Each structure stands twice: as structure tokens, then as C-alpha cells.
Amino acid sequence: MEENEKKNGFQETLDKVEDQFKNAADSTAEFDQADINSNKVMAILAYIGILVLIPIFAAKNSKFARFHSNQGLILFLVALIVGILGNILSKIHLGFIAWLLDVVVFIFAIVGIINAAQGKAKELPFIGKYRILK
């Protein structure tokens, strides 16, 4: 019975994660289509680590690029935290957890790149609701 409860709890967790990916806030309708079309490359760059600085400074007048720059900056900060945490975890022989966190960051980056390339302004799951850039 206890094992069955664990499976149900794990399934509930998977369902919540799936909901976060499927039901991420989409504010694409708030953006001008011309802005989206002319700034997709900048939006994509926002999810490639330190390259987030390029759209932050080069496309600061684009609402679409700014949206993705904010998402990318948050993801970059999360990646830095994961890196520091991973270093600590590997020293206490829990490196597999760090590896899993790295995989999650990578998946979020891919999701962001896909959204930007498709001209969508969808928040990243879990972390996308936070705003650093205005």
C-alpha cells in the first residue's frame, strides 16, 4: 500500500510539472508582430548563457526581445546558482543531483529558444513569472 501511495505522489508531481509546461502564461498577443519578426534572433540569444547581455543592450527598445531577455537573465542566474550548488554537491558525493539540475536548466533554455523562434512570449515554467527587467 505504501509503495502505491509513493507512485501516486510521484504521478501527481509529474502532472504538476506537465501543467507548468503546458499552461505557461502566454502574453504573445501583447506584442507587435513587426517587433516579434525583427527581434527573434535577439530573443533566441537571450537563452544562451552570458549572451543574454547582447539583447539586453542591443535591443532595449524591443518589448519582445526585452521579455525574452528577462526570461534568459533569470535562467542565467538560476544556472549560476545551480553551478555553485553543483560544486558543493559534488564535494559531498551528490553530483548526480547537480547533473539533474543542469539538465533542467538546459531543458528550460531549449523551451525558451523554441518559444522565441516561434515568435511566442511564453513564460518559462516555475521561474518565468519573476521580473528583473522592465
N, C-alpha and C positions, 0 to 999 in steps of 0.2 A: 504494500500500500504506500509506503514512504517513497519508494522509487517512482511510482506512478505520479505522486504529488510533485516530485522533482521534475519529471517530464512535463507535467502541466505548467509548472512555473517557468521552465525553460521555454516552452512554446509561447507562453504569454509574453516573455521578454522578446522573443523573436518577432512576435506580432507587433509589439510596440515599436521596435526598430523599423520594421517594414512600413508601418504607418508614418513614421517620421520621414522616410524616403519618399513615399507616395504622396503624402499630404503636406509637403513643404510649402510654405507661403509663397505664392507666385504673384509678383507685382508687375509683370511684363506690360500689362495694359497701361500702366502709368508712364511709360517711356515712349518717346517719339521714335517712329520706325526708322527715320533717316539717321538718328543718333545711334540706334542699335546697329544698323548696317555699316556705318562708318567706323564703329569702335569695337567690333567683335574681336579683332586681334589684340587690342589693348585689354579687353576683358579676359581673354584667354591667358595673357601674360600674368595677370593678377594671381593665378593659381600655381605659378612656377617659382616657388620659394622667394628668394630675395628680388626676383624680377618684378615683384609686386610694386616696387618703387617706380618702375617705368610708367605705368598708367597713373599712379598717384600724382606724379609731377608732369607728365606729358599730356594727359587727358583730363586735367582737373575741371574742365568745363563740360565734360560729358557726364550726364546723370547715369547713363548705362555703365560706362567704364568705372565711375565712382562707386556704384552699387557693387560691382564685382571686385573692385579694389578693396572695399571694406570687407567683403567676404574672404578675399585672399589674404588680407592682413590679419584677420582673426585666425585663419587657418595657419598662417606662418607663425604667429605667436603660440598657437597650440602645438605646432611642430617643434618649436624651441623648448617648450615645457616638456613635451614627450621625450625629446632628446636628452634633456637634463635628467629627467626621471629614469630614462632608459639606462643612462650611465650609472646611476645609483643602483638600479635593479640588477644590472649585470654584475656588479661587485658583490651582491649578496646571492648570486646564482639564481636570479629570477629573470634572466634575459629574455626568455620566451614571452613574458608579459610585455616587455619593451618592444619585441618584434611584432606582437599583435597590435599594439598601439600604433606602430609605424605603418602597418598595413591599413589601419583605419584612416590615418591621415592621408595616405596615398589614395584610398578609395574616395575620400572627400574631395581631394584635388581633381580626380577624374570626373566626379559628378559635377563639380564647378566648371571644369573645362567643357564638358558636354553641354551644360546649360548655356554657357557663354557662346559657344559655337552655334547653338541653335537659336540664339537671339532671345533667350529666356532670362528673366530676372527672378530666379527661384532661390530661396534661402537654402543654405546647406543644412542638413539635418543636425539637430541639437545645438549647434554653435552659431547658426546663421542669424538668429534673432538679435544678436548683440550688434551695437553700432559704435564704431570708433570714429569713422569719417562721416562727415555730413555732406 
